[in-house]
Amino acid sequence: MVDRQFREPRLAEVYDAVCAGRDDFTFYLPLVMAAGSVLDVGCGTGELLHRARGAGHRGRLCGLDPAWAMLDQARSRADIEWNLGDLGSIDADQSFDLVVMTAHAFQVLLADDDIHAALATIRSLLGERGRFVFETRNPAARAWEAWTPDHAVEVVHAGALVRMVHQVDAVDGDLVTLTSTYTCPSWDAPEQSVSTLRFLDARALAAFLAGASLAVEAQFGDWDRRPIATTSPEIITVARPAGRRGTAWWSSAPG
């Protein structure tokens, strides 16, 4: 089941405003611009692909998301392919230079079988020089400890103040469950969405990738490409098909 914050239309409408100033776009956009064909898995409102096309990308840009409310926002731009569904619904005969999962979308894969299936499909979609790039939150940084009402996000959308707060409900091994509550004076009631995220460390991620015949080519601890440290907020991974070294075209992309 898709989280309510992605399938409820009025929450999808405020998503980009709530997430304004995302640092990940400074990392991902140059990679997208350097690739001839791109699949954005969990593309949400399509903001990354919108930016790429707006910056002059002339190749194939394809967004995939299971939430129709988010894709309704994405479809404001018609010169990009938008597909409703998950990786299990995509045509396996396709090939991409770059597959990305941004906004910590990888963390919604909770069960081992879900991760294995997703990575197997991604591996089959990568071209000769293809790369899979994604990020997860570093569990050692314990980001969930800051997901409290004291760290509310407030934005003005369509002339009204929208406030979002997180409350952690449970921490069970590498799974964290939280409730996000959105309030707005113009709404008849608050909107709540419950999410569960999986926090995997770099070793576990590498093992899952290896099981899908994908090799870690590089990993970074933050969006400025600094190495992973204990306190790093992110684990940003660049993976390639195992046995295919090729030219690391992504490493020369400005960013």
C-alpha positions as CSV (number, residue, x, y, z in Angstrom):
1,M,0.0,0.0,0.0
2,V,1.3,3.4,-1.0
3,D,1.7,5.8,1.9
4,R,-1.2,8.3,2.3
5,Q,1.2,11.3,1.9
6,F,1.8,10.2,-1.7
7,R,-1.7,9.1,-2.7
8,E,-3.8,11.9,-1.2
9,P,-4.1,14.7,-3.8
10,R,-3.8,17.6,-1.5
11,L,-0.6,16.2,0.1
12,A,0.9,15.5,-3.3
13,E,0.2,19.1,-4.2
14,V,2.3,20.4,-1.3
15,Y,5.1,17.8,-1.6
16,D,7.5,20.0,-3.5
17,A,6.9,23.0,-1.2
18,V,7.5,20.9,1.9
19,C,10.7,19.4,0.3
20,A,12.0,22.7,-1.2
21,G,15.7,23.2,-1.2
22,R,16.6,19.5,-1.5
23,D,20.3,19.0,-1.6
24,D,20.1,15.7,-3.6
25,F,19.2,17.5,-6.8
26,T,22.7,19.1,-6.9
27,F,24.1,15.6,-7.0
28,Y,21.6,13.8,-9.3
29,L,20.9,16.4,-11.9
30,P,24.4,16.4,-13.5
31,L,24.2,12.6,-13.7
32,V,20.9,12.7,-15.4
33,M,22.2,15.3,-17.9
34,A,25.2,13.1,-18.7
35,A,23.0,10.0,-19.4
36,G,21.2,9.4,-22.7
37,S,18.3,7.5,-21.2
38,V,17.1,7.7,-17.6
39,L,14.6,5.9,-15.4
40,D,13.6,7.6,-12.2
41,V,12.1,4.9,-9.9
42,G,9.7,6.5,-7.4
43,C,9.8,9.7,-9.3
44,G,7.1,11.4,-7.3
45,T,6.1,14.7,-8.7
46,G,8.8,14.3,-11.3
47,E,10.8,17.4,-10.2
48,L,14.2,15.9,-11.1
49,L,13.1,15.0,-14.6
50,H,11.3,18.3,-15.0
51,R,14.6,20.1,-14.2
52,A,16.6,17.9,-16.6
53,R,14.3,18.6,-19.5
54,G,14.2,22.3,-18.6
55,A,18.0,22.3,-18.6
56,G,18.1,20.9,-22.1
57,H,18.2,17.1,-21.8
58,R,17.3,15.7,-25.2
59,G,17.3,12.0,-24.5
60,R,14.8,9.7,-23.0
61,L,13.4,10.5,-19.6
62,C,11.1,8.1,-17.9
63,G,9.4,8.4,-14.5
64,L,7.9,5.5,-12.6
65,D,5.7,5.9,-9.5
66,P,2.9,3.8,-7.8
67,A,1.0,6.9,-6.6
68,W,-1.3,8.4,-9.2
69,A,-1.7,11.6,-7.1
70,M,2.0,12.3,-7.4
71,L,2.0,11.5,-11.1
72,D,-0.8,14.0,-11.6
73,Q,1.6,16.6,-10.5
74,A,4.4,15.2,-12.7
75,R,2.2,15.2,-15.8
76,S,2.2,19.0,-15.9
77,R,5.1,18.3,-18.3
78,A,4.1,16.2,-21.3
79,D,7.5,15.7,-22.9
80,I,8.5,13.0,-20.4
81,E,7.3,9.4,-20.1
82,W,5.2,8.9,-17.0
83,N,4.3,5.4,-15.8
84,L,2.0,4.4,-13.0
85,G,3.3,1.3,-11.1
86,D,6.3,-0.2,-9.5
87,L,9.3,-2.1,-10.9
88,G,7.3,-5.2,-11.3
89,S,5.1,-3.4,-13.8
90,I,7.8,-2.1,-16.1
91,D,8.6,-3.6,-19.5
92,A,11.7,-5.8,-19.0
93,D,12.8,-5.4,-22.6
94,Q,13.8,-1.8,-22.0
95,S,17.3,-0.5,-21.4
96,F,18.6,2.6,-19.6
97,D,21.9,4.3,-19.2
98,L,21.0,5.5,-15.7
99,V,18.4,4.2,-13.1
100,V,18.0,6.4,-10.0
101,M,16.0,6.2,-6.8
102,T,16.0,9.5,-5.1
103,A,14.3,10.9,-1.9
104,H,15.3,7.8,0.0
105,A,12.8,5.8,-2.0
106,F,15.0,2.7,-1.6
107,Q,14.1,2.6,2.1
108,V,10.5,1.7,1.5
109,L,11.7,-1.7,0.3
110,L,11.2,-3.4,3.7
111,A,11.5,-7.2,3.1
112,D,14.6,-8.9,1.8
113,D,12.5,-10.4,-1.0
114,D,11.3,-6.9,-2.0
115,I,14.9,-5.7,-2.3
116,H,16.0,-8.8,-4.2
117,A,13.2,-8.4,-6.7
118,A,13.7,-4.7,-7.2
119,L,17.5,-5.0,-7.7
120,A,17.0,-7.9,-10.1
121,T,14.7,-5.8,-12.3
122,I,17.0,-2.8,-12.1
123,R,20.0,-5.0,-13.1
124,S,18.0,-6.2,-16.2
125,L,17.3,-2.7,-17.2
126,L,20.8,-1.4,-17.2
127,G,22.6,-1.0,-20.5
128,E,26.2,-1.8,-21.3
129,R,27.5,1.2,-19.5
130,G,24.5,1.6,-17.2
131,R,24.6,2.7,-13.6
132,F,22.2,2.5,-10.7
133,V,22.4,5.4,-8.3
134,F,20.5,5.7,-5.1
135,E,20.7,6.9,-1.5
136,T,19.7,5.7,1.9
137,R,20.0,7.3,5.3
138,N,23.0,6.1,7.2
139,P,21.7,4.2,10.2
140,A,24.7,5.2,12.3
141,A,23.5,8.8,12.2
142,R,20.1,7.9,13.7
143,A,18.2,10.5,11.7
144,W,14.9,9.3,13.3
145,E,15.9,10.8,16.6
146,A,15.3,14.3,15.1
147,W,11.8,13.3,13.7
148,T,9.9,15.0,16.5
149,P,7.3,17.8,16.7
150,D,10.1,20.2,17.7
151,H,11.4,19.9,14.1
152,A,8.2,20.9,12.3
153,V,8.3,22.1,8.7
154,E,6.1,25.0,7.7
155,V,5.5,26.3,4.2
156,V,3.1,28.6,2.5
157,H,1.2,26.9,-0.4
158,A,-1.6,28.5,-2.4
159,G,-1.7,31.3,0.2
160,A,-2.2,29.0,3.2
161,L,0.3,27.8,5.9
162,V,0.9,24.1,5.8
163,R,2.6,22.5,8.8
164,M,4.2,19.0,8.8
165,V,5.5,17.2,11.9
166,H,6.9,13.7,12.4
167,Q,6.4,11.4,15.4
168,V,8.3,8.1,15.6
169,D,6.0,5.3,16.6
170,A,8.4,2.4,16.8
171,V,12.0,1.3,16.1
172,D,12.3,-2.4,15.5
173,G,15.7,-3.5,14.4
174,D,16.5,-1.8,11.1
175,L,12.8,-0.7,10.7
176,V,11.5,2.7,11.8
177,T,7.8,3.5,11.7
178,L,6.6,7.1,12.0
179,T,3.5,9.2,11.6
180,S,3.6,12.4,9.6
181,T,0.8,14.9,10.4
182,Y,-0.1,17.7,8.1
183,T,-2.3,20.7,9.1
184,C,-3.6,23.6,7.2
185,P,-6.2,26.2,8.3
186,S,-8.1,25.8,5.1
187,W,-8.5,22.0,5.5
188,D,-11.4,20.5,7.4
189,A,-9.1,18.2,9.4
190,P,-5.4,17.2,9.7
191,E,-4.0,14.6,7.3
192,Q,-1.9,11.8,8.7
193,S,0.3,9.3,7.0
194,V,2.1,6.3,8.5
195,S,5.4,5.2,7.0
196,T,7.9,2.4,7.7
197,L,11.5,2.8,6.5
198,R,14.3,0.3,6.5
199,F,17.8,1.5,7.5
200,L,20.6,-0.6,6.0
201,D,24.3,0.0,6.5
202,A,26.9,0.0,3.6
203,R,27.9,-3.6,4.2
204,A,24.3,-4.8,4.0
205,L,23.6,-2.7,0.9
206,A,26.7,-4.1,-0.8
207,A,25.5,-7.7,-0.1
208,F,22.1,-7.1,-1.6
209,L,23.7,-5.5,-4.7
210,A,26.1,-8.4,-5.1
211,G,23.1,-10.8,-5.0
212,A,21.7,-9.1,-8.0
213,S,25.1,-9.1,-9.9
214,L,25.6,-5.4,-9.2
215,A,28.9,-4.1,-7.9
216,V,29.5,-0.9,-5.8
217,E,31.5,1.5,-7.8
218,A,31.5,4.4,-5.4
219,Q,29.8,5.4,-2.2
220,F,29.6,8.8,-0.6
221,G,28.5,10.1,2.8
222,D,26.9,13.3,1.7
223,W,25.9,15.3,-1.4
224,D,29.3,16.9,-1.8
225,R,30.7,13.4,-2.5
226,R,32.7,13.3,0.8
227,P,33.6,9.7,1.9
228,I,31.3,7.8,4.3
229,A,32.1,8.4,8.0
230,T,30.3,7.2,11.1
231,T,28.4,10.5,11.3
232,S,27.6,10.8,7.6
233,P,23.9,11.5,7.1
234,E,23.7,9.5,3.8
235,I,25.0,6.4,2.1
236,I,24.9,7.4,-1.6
237,T,25.7,4.5,-3.8
238,V,26.8,4.2,-7.5
239,A,26.4,0.6,-8.7
240,R,27.3,-1.0,-12.0
241,P,26.6,-4.4,-13.5
242,A,29.2,-6.8,-12.0
243,G,32.0,-7.6,-14.4
244,R,31.4,-4.5,-16.5
245,R,33.9,-1.8,-15.5
246,G,33.8,0.4,-18.5
247,T,34.2,4.2,-18.3
248,A,32.8,5.8,-15.2
249,W,31.0,8.5,-17.2
250,W,29.1,9.7,-14.1
251,S,32.4,10.7,-12.2
252,S,33.1,13.4,-14.7
253,A,29.6,14.9,-14.5
254,P,29.8,18.4,-12.9
255,G,28.4,18.6,-9.4
